[in-house]
Amino acid sequence: MEGAKSVIELLDSDFETVKVLGTTDFISRLNKKIKGEILEVSAKELEGIGEFQTNEGALAVARIRPNNEIVVKPDQFALVLDDIRDPGNLGTIIRTADWYGINQIIASEETADFYNAKVISATMGSFTRVEIFYTEIARWLSKTERKIYGAFLEGENVHAVDFGKGGVIVIGNESRGISPDVGKMVTDKITIPRFGKAESLNAAIATAVICDNIRRSK
């Protein structure tokens, strides 16, 4: 994790922090006990160690969480990601889910790695609050008793859908959409109406529109 703000969010989370590297100013401002090692370094050293061209104070290393199965409660919403390949899209989706109070994501095994540096950076710290589970999603969906909403080019207008108190929302691949095997599991097809001439929406933008309408319907 790179950058002072992001490192602080990491330290406030339930991730196990192994090591913190920070400037003198950053370390002097830490007001919490850290179990891991703390090393004082210069800003120039931070830039050489990490991937950011500029780093305003800190870098931290933490242990990844185990890939624990997610159980969606009746009054909760969760996202199901069917082959989201772009790390930037995944990071933005995680950040969007956090904004709308959705903290569970079930991802296909082909989806970008949650711990990819670009994903972590794009979440802006939201990765600490959103749980993700990688699995064969068609099988996982076959076992869920929740309503399964899927984003398609044809379906019920998302502006008019009553999402109720809970369910799962399937977001498909950036270019191919929802795969046939996963599509068979969808109980309610939804669509974002098009008013212009663009061929499609970015997956992360589509997720944001759907999440906004979920909260409007509640």
N, C-alpha and C positions, 0 to 999 in steps of 0.2 A: 504494500500500500504506500503510495507516494503523496506528499503534500501535507502540510500541517493540519488542515481541516479534516482531511480523510483519515489521517492517522488518529486524531482525537476521536472520531466516530468509531474507529476500530477498537480503540481502548475502552470505549463506553459500551461495547457489545459483549456477547458471550463467546467470541472467538478467543482462543488461547494465543496470546501474543508471545512470540519466542524472543524477538529482538527489536529494539527501537534504536534507530540512529537519528540524532537530531543536532541542530545547531545549539550553541550555548543559550541563545535566547529562548528557543523552543523548550529545551530541557528545564530551564529555570521557571517556566510557566506551568509545568506539569504539576497538578495538584492531586494526583492519585498514585497509589502504590502499584507498581508494575512488577509482575512476577518474573518477566523475562529480563534479558540483559539490556542495559542501556549504554550506548556508546556516543560520546560527543564528537562530532565531525564538523567540518566547514561546509558552507553552501556549495563550494566548488567540488568538494569530495562527493556530496550528495548527487550532484549532476552527473558525475562520472560513474557512480554506482548504479543509479536508476535509469529509467527510460525517458523521464521527462527532460526536456531541454532546459527548463527552469524549475527549481524546486524551492519553495519558500521556507523550508524549515525541517522537514522530517521524512523518514522512510521507516517502514515497519515490516516485519515478517511474522506471519501467524500460521498456525496449523489449519489445514482445510477441514471442513466438517465431514463427517461420514455421510454416505449417500442413503439416508434413512427414508423409508417409504412415508408418503404423505397421506393422511386421512382427512378428507374434507368434511367438515361438520355441516348439518342441514342449513344452518344460518350463515354459512360462509360462501364466498366466491373464490375460485382459483382459476389460474390460467393454465392451459395445456398448449405447449409449443410443439408443433409438428414440423421439425426440420428447419429451424431458424438458423441459418448458416453464418450470417454476418455478425461479428462480435459487437459492432457498434449498435446494430438493431437490438441484440439481446440485452446489452447494457441499458439502452434507452427503455426497453420494455420493463426491465426490472425497476428502473427509476420511476416509470409511469405507474406500475403496480403499487409501489410504495406510496406514491402521491394519493392514490385512490383507496388506500387502506386494504389492498389485496396483498397478503404476505405469503402466499403459497403458489408455487409454479411447478408443474409436472412437465418435464421436457423429454423429447425423444432422444435416443442415444446418438442421433446424427446432429443434434443441435449443438451450436458452439459451446465450448467449455466455459462454464460459469467462472472459472478462475483464470481465464485468459486475461492478460494485462489490459487489453483494450476494453474488454467487458467491464472489468473492475473500475477502470477509469471512467467509463461512460455512465456507470451507476451513480456516481457522485456520492458514494457512501451508502446508498440504499441496499447494497448487497449484504450489509450487516443486519438488515431487518427483514429480508425476504428469504424464505426457505425454498430450496429447489431440490427436486428429486428426478434423477435420470432413469428412464425405464423404457420398456416396449409399450408405447402409449395405447395402442389398440387393445392390448390385453388389459392394461390398467383401466381403460374406459369401460371395458366389458364387465368389470366387477363393480363399478360405481352405481349407486342408486340415485345419484343427483341428475338433474336435467343437464343435458349436454348441448350447449349452443355452439354452432360452427359458423365461421365467417365465410360466406360464399358470394359470388357475384349476383346470384339470384336467391332470394329468401325474403323473410318478413322484414320490412323497414325497421331498422334498429331504433328509430325515433319513436316507434309506436309499440315496441315490445315491452311487456310487463315481465321483468326478470324475476320477480318474486323476492324471496329472502335469501336464496342461495343457488349455486350451480357451478358448472365449469364452462369456461369459454375456450374454444379451440381456435388457435391462430395458425394458419398454414404457412408453408414455405414462401419465400419472397417472390419467386417466379412461377411456381407450380401450384400454389395454394395447398389446400388440405388433400392429403393422399387418399386414394380410394378406400384402403382398409380402415383408415381412421374415419373417413366420411360416413361409412356404414354405421358407425356408432353414434353419430350425431342425431339427437332427437328433435332439435329445433334449428332450422337454417335461418340465419340472419344476414342482412346485407346493409351496407352503408350506401344510401342513395347517391347517385352521381348527378351533378347539375351542370358540369362542364364537359370537356372532351378528353380529359386524361384517361389513359387506358386502365390504370390501377393506382392504388394507394400503397405507400411504403408500409411494411408490416408493423413497425413501431407506431406510426401515425394512426393506422387502423385500430390498433390496440387501445390507444388513447381515446379515440372517438367512442369505441364500444364501452370502455370503462366509465367514461363520462355519462353515457346513457344508462348504464347500470345504476349509478348513484342517483341520477334524475328519477328513475322509476321507483326508487326506494323512498 
